[in-house]
Amino acid sequence: MRNRRVYALLVITLVIMCLITTSIVHAETTDVATSIIKSLQEIFEKTSNTIVYSMNTTLQMIANVLVKVSEVLSIALTIIGLFLWFSRISPYTGRRLLISAVLLFVFAYVLKHVHI
């Protein structure tokens, strides 16, 4: 991870140095400053776009995992709740598990149909 940071810093430094030298050769001092600012803005814009895209992708993956886990858990809670309720082993716990399963399934359904 540290090597990537050092490499990225070296690449950015080289790009800025190249931009400065080409700007000095081909333009006046004020044009150099504006070209440096424009190039830095482009670099920051590309970097921020990449970060936003990766965050959106990560959030989408997390949402998909939550939906799958919620669906599986709601099915398991339903089966256990029905067994406990109808076998009269623990009807109150069974009923609570069924209510929890329904709420969890509704949560999974809503999360599945919400677009991040």
C-alpha positions in Angstrom: 0.0 0.0 0.0 2.8 2.3 0.9 4.6 1.6 -2.4 1.5 2.6 -4.4 1.3 5.9 -2.5 4.9 6.6 -3.2 4.5 5.6 -6.9 1.4 7.8 -7.2 3.2 10.7 -5.6 6.1 10.3 -8.0 3.8 10.2 -11.0 1.9 13.3 -9.9 5.2 15.1 -9.3 6.5 14.2 -12.7 3.3 15.2 -14.4 3.3 18.6 -12.7 7.0 19.1 -13.6 6.3 18.2 -17.2 3.4 20.6 -17.3 5.4 23.4 -15.8 8.4 23.0 -18.2 6.2 22.8 -21.3 4.2 25.7 -20.1 7.3 27.8 -19.5 8.7 27.0 -22.9 5.4 27.8 -24.7 3.7 30.5 -22.7 4.1 33.5 -20.5 4.2 33.5 -16.8 0.4 34.1 -16.3 -0.4 31.3 -18.8 1.9 29.0 -16.8 -0.1 29.6 -13.6 -3.5 29.1 -15.4 -2.3 25.9 -17.1 -1.0 24.5 -13.8 -4.3 25.3 -12.1 -6.3 23.7 -14.9 -4.2 20.6 -14.9 -4.4 20.3 -11.1 -8.2 20.8 -11.4 -8.4 18.0 -14.0 -6.3 15.7 -11.8 -8.4 16.4 -8.7 -11.6 16.0 -10.7 -10.5 12.6 -12.1 -9.5 11.5 -8.7 -12.7 12.5 -7.1 -14.7 10.8 -9.8 -12.8 7.6 -9.3 -13.3 7.8 -5.5 -17.1 8.4 -5.9 -17.4 5.6 -8.4 -15.6 3.1 -6.1 -17.7 4.2 -3.1 -20.9 3.7 -5.1 -19.8 0.3 -6.2 -18.9 -0.7 -2.7 -22.2 0.5 -1.3 -24.0 -1.4 -4.0 -22.1 -4.6 -3.1 -22.9 -4.1 0.6 -26.6 -3.6 -0.2 -26.7 -6.8 -2.3 -25.0 -8.8 0.5 -27.5 -7.3 3.0 -30.4 -8.3 0.8 -29.3 -11.9 0.4 -28.5 -12.3 4.1 -31.9 -10.7 5.1 -33.8 -13.0 2.7 -32.1 -16.1 4.1 -32.5 -15.1 7.7 -36.2 -14.3 7.1 -36.8 -17.7 5.7 -34.9 -19.4 8.6 -36.8 -17.3 11.2 -40.1 -18.2 9.5 -39.4 -21.9 9.6 -38.3 -21.8 13.3 -41.1 -19.5 14.3 -43.7 -21.8 12.6 -42.3 -24.8 14.3 -42.2 -23.2 17.7 -45.7 -21.8 17.4 -47.5 -24.8 16.0 -45.7 -27.4 18.1 -46.7 -25.4 21.2 -43.2 -25.6 22.5 -43.0 -21.8 22.8 -45.9 -20.1 21.0 -45.0 -16.6 22.1 -41.4 -16.9 20.9 -42.6 -18.5 17.6 -45.0 -15.6 17.0 -42.2 -13.1 17.7 -39.9 -14.9 15.3 -42.6 -14.8 12.6 -43.1 -11.0 13.1 -39.4 -10.5 12.9 -39.2 -12.6 9.8 -41.9 -10.5 8.1 -40.2 -7.2 9.1 -36.8 -8.5 7.9 -38.3 -9.6 4.6 -39.9 -6.1 4.1 -36.5 -4.6 4.9 -34.9 -6.8 2.3 -37.6 -6.0 -0.3 -37.2 -2.3 0.2 -33.4 -2.4 0.1 -33.6 -4.5 -3.1 -35.7 -2.0 -4.9 -34.0 1.2 -3.7 -31.3 2.3 -6.1 -28.2 3.8 -4.6 
